[in-house]
Amino acid sequence: MGTPPRSLRSSERVDPEEFSRRVAGKLGDAADSVDVRNGTIHVSVSAPAVLGAVRTLKDEPELDCAYFTFLSAIDWEADGFEVLVALASLTYGNTVVIHVRLPAERPSMASLTAVFGGANWHERECAEMFGITFDGHPNLVKLRKRLQPGGPCDEGADLMGTVPEDLTRVPDLSSTGGLHTEEMVLNVGPQHPATHGVLRVLVSVDGERIVRAEPVIGYMHRGHEKLVEQRDFRQITNLLSRMDWLSGINNEIPASLAVERLLGLEVPRRAQYLRVILAELNRITNHLMFTGSFGLELGATTPVMYAFRERELIQEALELVTGGRMHFGFIRPGGLKEDVPRGFVELARRGVRQLVAKIPDYEDLLMGNEIFKQRTVGVGRLDAALALDHGVSGPILRACGIPYDIRKADPYLVYDEFDFDTPLGAQGDSFDRFWVLVQEMKESARIVEQALDGLPEGSHIGAVPKRLTLPQGQIYCHAENPLGELGYYLVADGGNKPYRMKIRTPSFSNISVAAHMLRGAFVPDMIAILGSMFFVVGDIDR
C-alpha cells in the first residue's frame, strides 16, 4: 500500500487558534482573512488564489490538510455565490473551510481535481446545482440522471443515462504488440441486488477483467438540501432521519448539535448519555444489516438469519423509546423528544449482551470460512492516500489503517468519557472492511454498557425557547455516522429556517472512489467490492 501519509503516523491535536496562525503564516497574502468560528478555521481567498491555497494547505507539513471533506456553494442571489471548500488535517485535528466569492453572472473558478481527486464529484454536483464552472475539470457533466420527463427535475437528459466516451473507446495496442480484444460495456443495475438499491455501474470489461467503471447515481435524489430550507429547525429532524434509512438517530444528532452551538444551548447530561446510547444501538442495527447482507451476497444464507435475530432485540429497544423502527425523529435541539420509558435500560442491556455473546458465531461462519476468505482477502484493496484524497470515512477508511473516528478525533456529546477502541485493518481489502465492521459492533456494545451503568438522573431536554431563531452565522458540525463522517454546514440568516444547509454524507464520498477500486478486478469480484463498501443509496443521493 506504499508509505502512509503523515496523517496516519501521528496525531498531535493543535488548538484551533494556534492552527489558524499557522494557516495565516503559510498562506500569506494569498488569504484575504483567516479566523476561527465555532472551532473551525475559516479562510477567505480570491478565485485566482484558491488552487494555490488548497495546494499549500495539503502539502505543508505543519498544516497537512490532506483529507478532502466537501465542496459546495451558497447562493447569495444578487450578491453572487460563495464556494465552500472544506479540508481536514487528521494529524493536527482541525478543519479548514475555504471561502471563495464569485459573481452572480458566469461564476467560475479553477477545478481542484489536480490537487484532490475527490473534488471531481463535488464539483460536478456544485455545477449542476448552482451553474458554477470549474475550469480544468476533466468531465464537468451532470452527476445525477433525471428520471421524471416533464417533471420539475427534467432538464432534457437521456433517461437511460449516457455511456461515457472513455468507457467505449477501444485502446490501441498495436504499438505494444498486444493482442486486441473487443471490450464490452455492461450495465450493472440500477435494479441489481449487489448495488444495495437503485445504483447503476457502467462497467467496461475485457474478458473477465474490469477495465473501467463509472457509478451512475441520482435515481433516488430527493432534494434534502433544498427541502430543509422550507422547514424550521425542529421540522428538519424528520427529513434528515430519512437520508440513510439505517442510521436515523445518527442522522439527527449533528443537526441538533449545530443548532445548539449557534444558540449556546446547554444539553442536560442525561440527554447526552441517552443520545450516546441510542446512537450506538442504531450503529449496531446498521452494522448487523450489512453483516448479514454481505454474507448473503457472497452466497452464505445463514449469517443474515443470525444477524436479524440479534438485530430484532435491539430494534425492539429503539422502538420502545421512539415508537419507530426506521425513521425515528426523536432528537430535538436541546435534548430528546421525551425520556426513555420503564424497561428500556434492561432491554438495551440484554440486547447488547446477547450480541457480544453471538459475535463469535458470525466470525466462525464468515471470517473463518475458506470460501469467504478467497472471495475477500486481497480483493478490492484501497490505498490509504487515495482514501484520504477522496474523503472516504468510516469502517472503509479505518480498514486502510487510518485511525480516524470523529468520536475520538473531535469528541462530541460525552464520548470522551467512555473507554472504547478503534479497530483498524491493515490491507484495506474487502476482508478488512468486513472485519472492522464486526469489531465495531463490539466497541459499540462496550459504550452502551458503560453509558447504561453511568446514566445520570435529570431532565431529557434543556431550556429551549418555544421559537427557535438562530443568529446570523455559519457552522460546520460533524459526527461519526455508522457509515462514516456525516456533516452539516449550516448557514443561518437570523430566521427560524436554514438559509442553506450543505449535507456531507459518508456514502457520497465513499462510493466516489469505487471506480478506482473496481479497475483491474474480475467481474465476480465486483460483488464483493461493492458489498464491502457498506453504502446506502439514499445517503448518496440525498
C-alpha positions in Angstrom: 0.0 0.0 0.0 3.0 2.3 0.0 4.2 4.7 2.6 1.2 6.1 4.5 0.7 9.9 4.6 1.9 11.7 7.7 -1.7 11.9 8.8 -1.6 8.2 9.6 1.6 8.1 11.6 0.9 10.7 14.3 -1.8 12.7 15.9 -0.9 16.0 17.5 -4.1 17.9 18.1 -3.5 21.6 18.0 -5.7 24.3 19.4 -7.7 26.0 16.6 -6.4 29.4 17.4 -2.8 28.2 17.1 -3.6 26.3 13.9 -5.2 29.4 12.4 -2.0 31.3 12.9 -0.1 28.6 11.1 -2.6 28.8 8.2 -2.2 32.5 8.0 1.5 32.3 8.1 1.8 29.7 5.3 -0.8 31.3 3.0 0.5 34.8 3.5 -1.0 37.3 1.0 -3.0 34.6 -0.7 -5.5 34.7 2.2 -7.7 37.8 2.5 -8.7 36.8 6.0 -8.2 33.9 8.5 -10.4 33.5 11.6 -11.8 30.9 13.9 -15.6 30.4 14.3 -17.2 27.7 16.4 -13.9 25.7 16.5 -13.4 25.7 12.7 -10.8 27.7 10.8 -12.3 29.9 8.0 -10.1 31.3 5.2 -11.3 33.7 2.6 -9.4 33.7 -0.7 -9.9 35.1 -4.2 -10.8 32.8 -7.1 -7.4 33.2 -8.8 -5.7 32.2 -5.5 -7.8 29.2 -4.5 -5.8 26.5 -6.3 -2.5 27.6 -4.8 -4.1 27.9 -1.3 -5.5 24.4 -1.4 -2.2 23.0 -2.5 -0.4 24.8 0.3 -2.8 23.5 2.9 -2.4 20.0 1.7 1.4 19.9 1.1 2.8 22.0 4.0 3.9 19.5 6.8 2.8 21.9 9.5 -0.7 22.0 8.1 -1.2 18.6 6.4 -4.8 19.2 5.4 -4.7 16.0 3.3 -8.3 14.9 3.9 -10.9 16.2 1.4 -14.1 16.8 3.3 -16.5 18.5 0.9 -17.0 21.2 -1.7 -20.3 23.1 -2.1 -21.6 26.7 -2.5 -24.1 29.2 -1.1 -26.3 31.2 -3.5 -26.5 34.8 -2.2 -28.7 35.7 -5.1 -27.8 39.3 -6.3 -24.6 39.2 -4.3 -23.3 36.2 -6.2 -22.1 32.8 -5.0 -19.8 31.7 -2.2 -17.9 28.4 -2.8 -17.0 26.4 0.3 -14.1 24.0 0.3 -13.6 22.0 3.5 -10.3 20.2 4.2 -9.3 18.4 7.4 -5.9 17.8 9.0 -6.2 14.5 10.7 -2.7 15.0 12.0 -3.5 18.2 13.9 -7.2 17.6 14.4 -8.6 20.7 12.7 -11.0 21.5 9.8 -10.3 24.4 7.5 -13.2 25.9 5.3 -12.1 28.0 2.4 -14.5 30.7 1.2 -14.4 31.9 -2.4 -16.7 34.7 -3.6 -17.9 34.5 -7.2 -20.0 36.9 -9.3 -23.7 36.2 -10.0 -23.0 36.2 -13.7 -20.9 33.4 -15.2 -19.4 32.3 -11.9 -16.2 30.2 -12.4 -13.0 29.1 -10.6 -10.2 26.6 -11.1 -11.0 23.0 -10.6 -9.4 21.4 -7.6 -9.2 18.0 -9.2 -5.5 18.5 -9.9 -4.9 18.5 -6.1 -7.7 16.4 -4.8 -9.2 13.7 -7.0 -12.2 13.6 -4.6 -13.2 17.1 -5.7 -14.4 15.5 -9.0 -17.9 14.5 -7.9 -18.3 17.5 -5.6 -17.6 20.0 -8.4 -20.0 18.2 -10.7 -22.7 18.4 -8.1 -22.0 22.0 -7.4 -22.0 22.8 -11.2 -25.4 21.1 -11.5 -26.9 22.8 -8.5 -25.6 26.4 -9.0 -24.3 26.6 -12.5 -20.7 27.3 -11.4 -18.0 26.4 -13.9 -14.8 24.7 -12.7 -12.1 25.4 -15.2 -9.9 22.4 -15.9 -12.3 19.8 -14.6 -11.8 16.5 -16.6 -15.5 15.8 -17.1 -17.8 18.6 -15.9 -21.1 16.9 -16.8 -24.3 16.3 -14.8 -23.7 14.0 -11.9 -27.3 12.8 -11.4 -29.6 11.3 -14.0 -33.1 12.7 -14.3 -35.9 10.2 -14.2 -39.1 12.3 -14.5 -39.6 13.6 -18.1 -41.5 16.8 -18.0 -41.3 16.9 -14.2 -39.5 19.5 -12.0 -36.2 17.7 -12.3 -36.3 17.1 -16.1 -33.6 19.1 -18.0 -33.7 17.1 -21.2 -31.3 14.4 -20.0 -31.4 10.9 -21.6 -33.5 8.8 -19.2 -31.2 5.8 -19.7 -28.2 7.8 -19.0 -25.2 8.2 -21.3 -22.3 5.8 -21.6 -19.1 7.9 -21.1 -16.9 8.0 -24.1 -13.9 6.7 -22.2 -15.9 3.5 -21.5 -16.4 2.7 -25.2 -13.1 3.8 -26.6 -11.0 0.8 -27.6 -7.3 1.2 -26.7 -4.8 1.0 -29.5 -2.4 -1.8 -28.5 -0.7 -2.2 -32.0 2.4 -0.3 -30.9 3.0 -2.6 -28.0 2.4 -5.8 -29.8 -0.5 -6.6 -27.5 -3.4 -8.7 -28.7 -6.5 -6.6 -29.3 -9.8 -8.0 -27.9 -13.2 -6.4 -28.2 -14.3 -4.6 -25.0 -17.9 -4.9 -23.7 -19.9 -2.4 -21.7 -22.1 -3.9 -19.0 -24.9 -2.1 -17.2 -24.9 -3.3 -13.6 -28.1 -2.0 -12.1 -30.0 0.1 -11.3 -32.1 -2.9 -10.3 -29.4 -5.3 -9.2 -29.2 -6.8 -5.7 -25.5 -6.2 -5.4 -25.9 -2.4 -5.8 -27.8 -2.0 -2.5 -30.6 -0.1 -4.2 -31.0 1.9 -7.3 -27.3 2.5 -8.1 -26.1 1.8 -11.6 -22.5 1.0 -12.5 -21.3 1.2 -16.1 -18.6 -1.4 -16.4 -16.2 -1.8 -19.4 -14.8 -5.3 -19.4 -12.1 -7.1 -21.4 -12.8 -10.7 -21.0 -13.4 -11.3 -17.3 -11.5 -8.2 -16.1 -12.9 -4.8 -15.5 -11.0 -2.1 -17.5 -13.1 0.9 -16.3 -16.1 1.5 -14.2 -18.3 4.5 -13.6 -21.0 4.7 -10.9 -24.2 6.4 -12.0 -26.2 8.0 -9.2 -29.3 10.1 -8.8 -32.1 7.6 -9.1 -33.2 8.4 -5.6 -32.4 12.1 -5.5 -35.0 13.7 -3.2 -33.5 17.2 -2.7 -32.9 17.2 1.0 -30.7 20.3 0.9 -33.5 22.3 -0.7 -36.3 20.8 1.4 -34.7 21.8 4.7 -34.7 25.4 3.6 -38.5 25.3 3.8 -38.8 24.0 7.3 -37.9 25.2 10.8 -35.1 23.7 12.9 -37.5 21.3 14.6 -39.2 20.1 11.5 -36.0 19.2 9.6 -35.3 16.4 12.0 -37.7 14.0 10.4 -36.3 14.8 6.9 -32.7 14.1 7.9 -33.6 10.9 9.5 -34.6 9.5 6.1 -31.3 10.0 4.2 -29.6 6.9 5.4 -32.6 4.9 6.5 -30.4 2.5 8.5 -28.9 5.3 10.7 -31.8 7.6 11.6 -30.7 8.5 15.1 -27.2 9.2 13.9 -28.5 11.4 11.1 -30.4 13.6 13.5 -27.7 14.3 16.1 -25.2 16.6 14.3 -28.0 18.8 13.0 -29.2 19.4 16.6 -25.6 19.9 17.7 -25.2 22.7 15.1 -28.3 24.5 16.3 -27.3 24.1 20.0 -23.8 25.5 19.4 -25.1 28.5 17.4 -27.7 29.2 20.1 -25.4 28.3 23.1 -28.0 25.8 24.4 -26.9 23.6 27.3 -28.0 20.0 26.9 -28.6 18.1 30.2 -26.1 15.2 30.9 -28.9 12.7 31.0 -29.9 13.7 27.5 -26.3 13.4 26.3 -25.9 10.0 27.8 -29.2 8.8 26.2 -28.1 10.3 22.8 -25.0 8.2 23.0 -26.9 5.0 24.0 -29.4 5.5 21.1 -26.7 6.3 18.6 -24.7 3.2 19.4 -27.7 1.0 19.4 -28.5 2.4 16.0 -24.9 1.8 14.9 -25.2 -1.8 15.8 -28.5 -2.3 13.9 -26.8 -0.7 10.9 -23.8 -2.9 11.1 -25.9 -6.0 11.6 -27.8 -5.3 8.4 -24.6 -5.1 6.4 -23.1 -8.1 8.2 -26.0 -10.3 7.1 -26.3 -8.8 3.6 -22.6 -9.1 2.8 -22.6 -12.8 3.5 -25.8 -13.3 1.6 -24.3 -11.5 -1.5 -21.4 -13.9 -1.4 -23.6 -17.0 -1.1 -23.9 -17.5 2.7 -27.6 -17.6 3.7 -27.2 -18.4 7.4 -25.5 -15.2 8.7 -28.4 -13.0 7.6 -30.7 -15.0 9.8 -28.3 -14.7 12.7 -28.0 -11.0 12.2 -31.7 -10.4 12.2 -32.1 -12.4 15.3 -29.8 -10.1 17.3 -31.0 -7.0 15.4 -34.6 -7.6 16.3 -33.9 -7.4 20.1 -32.0 -4.1 19.7 -34.7 -2.8 17.3 -37.3 -3.5 20.0 -35.4 -1.3 22.4 -35.3 1.5 19.9 -38.9 1.1 19.1 -39.8 1.1 22.8 -38.2 4.6 23.2 -39.1 6.3 19.9 -42.2 4.4 18.6 -40.4 3.9 15.3 -38.3 1.2 13.8 -36.7 3.0 10.9 -37.4 6.8 10.8 -37.2 7.9 14.4 -37.4 11.8 14.5 -36.5 11.6 18.2 -33.6 14.0 18.6 -34.5 17.6 19.4 -32.4 20.8 19.8 -31.6 20.8 23.5 -32.1 17.1 24.1 -34.7 14.4 23.2 -38.4 14.4 22.4 -39.1 12.6 25.7 -37.4 10.5 28.3 -36.9 6.7 28.0 -39.7 4.5 29.4 -39.5 1.9 32.1 -37.9 -1.3 30.9 -35.6 0.3 28.3 -32.4 0.0 30.3 -32.9 -3.7 30.9 -33.9 -4.4 27.3 -31.0 -2.5 25.8 -28.6 -4.2 28.2 -30.0 -7.6 27.2 -29.7 -6.8 23.5 -26.0 -5.8 23.6 -25.0 -8.7 25.8 -26.7 -11.2 23.5 -24.9 -9.6 20.5 -21.5 -9.8 22.2 -22.1 -13.5 23.0 -23.2 -14.3 19.5 -20.5 -12.4 17.5 -18.1 -15.4 17.6 -20.7 -17.2 15.6 -20.5 -14.6 12.8 -16.7 -14.7 12.9 -16.7 -18.5 12.5 -19.4 -18.6 9.8 -17.8 -16.0 7.6 -14.3 -14.9 8.6 -13.3 -18.4 9.4 -14.8 -19.7 6.1 -12.2 -20.5 3.4 -14.6 -19.7 0.6 -15.4 -16.3 2.2 -11.6 -15.6 2.5 -11.0 -16.5 -1.1 -13.7 -14.1 -2.2 -12.5 -11.2 0.0 -8.8 -11.4 1.0 -6.7 -9.2 -1.3 -9.9 -8.2 -3.2 -10.7 -4.5 -3.7 -7.7 -3.0 -1.9 -7.9 0.7 -1.2 -4.8 2.7 -0.9 -4.7 4.9 2.3 -3.6 8.1 0.4 -6.3 7.6 -2.2 -8.9 7.2 0.6 -7.9 10.5 2.1 -7.8 12.2 -1.3 -11.5 11.2 -1.8 -12.7 11.9 1.7 -13.5 8.2 2.4 -14.6 7.7 6.0 -16.0 5.2 8.5 -15.1 1.5 8.5 -13.8 1.7 4.9 -11.2 4.3 5.9 -10.3 2.5 9.1 -9.8 -0.7 7.2 -6.9 1.1 5.4 -5.2 1.6 8.8 -6.3 5.2 9.3 -7.4 5.8 12.9 -9.9 8.5 12.1 -13.1 8.2 14.3 -14.8 11.5 15.0 -15.9 10.2 18.4 -12.2 10.3 19.4 -10.7 12.8 16.9 -13.2 15.6 17.7 -15.3 14.3 20.6 -19.0 15.4 20.8 -21.7 14.6 23.3 -19.9 12.7 26.1 -17.9 10.2 24.0 -14.7 11.3 25.7 -16.0 9.8 29.0 -16.1 6.3 27.6 -13.4 3.6 27.1 -13.5 2.1 23.6 -11.0 1.2 20.9 -10.8 2.0 17.2 -10.5 -1.3 15.2 -8.1 -0.9 12.3 -7.4 -3.0 9.2 -4.0 -3.5 7.5 -4.6 -4.2 3.8 -7.7 -2.1 3.1 -9.3 -5.0 1.2 -12.8 -6.4 1.3 -12.0 -8.8 4.2 -10.5 -6.0 6.3 -13.6 -3.8 5.7 -15.9 -6.5 6.9 -13.6 -7.4 9.9 -13.6 -3.7 11.0 -17.4 -3.6 10.7 -17.9 -6.6 13.0 -15.3 -5.4 15.6 -17.0 -2.0 15.8 -20.2 -3.7 17.0 -18.2 -5.0 20.0 -17.0 -1.5 20.7 -20.5 0.0 20.4 -21.7 -2.6 22.9 -19.0 -1.6 25.3 -20.1 2.1 25.0 -23.7 1.2 25.6 -22.9 -0.9 28.7 -20.8 2.0 30.2 -23.5 4.6 29.4 -26.2 2.5 30.9 -24.1 1.9 34.0 -23.5 5.7 34.4 -26.8 7.0 33.2 -27.5 10.1 35.4 -30.8 11.4 36.7 -32.2 14.6 35.4 -34.2 16.1 32.5 -34.2 14.7 29.0 -34.2 18.2 27.5 -32.8 21.6 28.4 -34.3 25.1 28.5 -35.2 25.7 24.8 -37.1 28.7 23.5 -40.6 28.0 22.0 -39.5 29.6 18.8 -36.0 28.7 17.6 -34.5 31.7 15.8 -30.8 31.4 15.1 -28.5 34.4 14.9 -26.7 35.1 11.6 -23.7 32.8 11.3 -22.2 29.7 9.7 -21.1 26.4 11.4 -19.9 23.0 10.3 -20.8 20.2 12.7 -19.9 16.6 12.1 -20.4 13.3 13.8 -19.4 9.6 13.3 -22.3 8.2 11.4 -22.3 4.3 11.2 -21.0 4.6 7.6 -18.5 7.5 8.2 -18.4 11.2 8.6 -21.8 12.9 8.4 -21.5 16.7 8.5 -23.9 19.6 8.2 -22.7 23.1 7.1 -25.5 25.3 8.4 -25.9 28.9 7.2 -28.3 30.9 9.4 -29.6 34.4 8.4 -31.4 35.3 11.6 -34.6 33.5 10.8 -36.2 30.2 12.0 -35.2 28.2 9.0 -31.8 27.4 7.5 -30.8 29.7 4.7 -28.6 26.9 3.4 -27.6 23.5 4.7 -24.9 21.6 2.9 -25.2 17.9 3.8 -22.0 16.0 3.7 -22.9 12.3 3.7 -20.4 9.4 4.1 -21.8 7.2 1.3 -21.4 10.0 -1.3 -17.7 10.3 -0.8 -17.2 6.6 -0.2 -18.8 5.5 -3.4 -16.9 8.1 -5.4 -13.8 6.0 -5.0 -15.4 2.9 -6.4 -14.2 3.4 -9.9 -10.6 3.2 -8.7 -11.3 0.1 -6.6 -13.1 -1.8 -9.4 -10.5 -1.1 -12.1 -8.5 -4.2 -12.8 -10.8 -6.5 -10.7 -12.5 -9.6 -12.1 -16.2 -9.2 -12.8 -17.3 -11.6 -10.0 -15.2 -9.7 -7.5 -17.3 -6.6 -8.2 -20.0 -8.1 -5.9 -17.5 -8.4 -3.0 -16.1 -5.0 -3.6 -19.4 -3.1 -3.7 -20.8 -5.2 -0.9 -17.9 -4.3 1.4 -18.3 -0.6 0.8 -21.4 -0.5 3.0 -23.3 2.3 1.4 -27.0 3.4 1.4 -28.2 4.8 -1.9 -30.5 7.3 -0.2 -27.4 8.6 1.6 -25.6 9.1 -1.7 -28.4 10.9 -3.5 -30.0 12.8 -0.6 
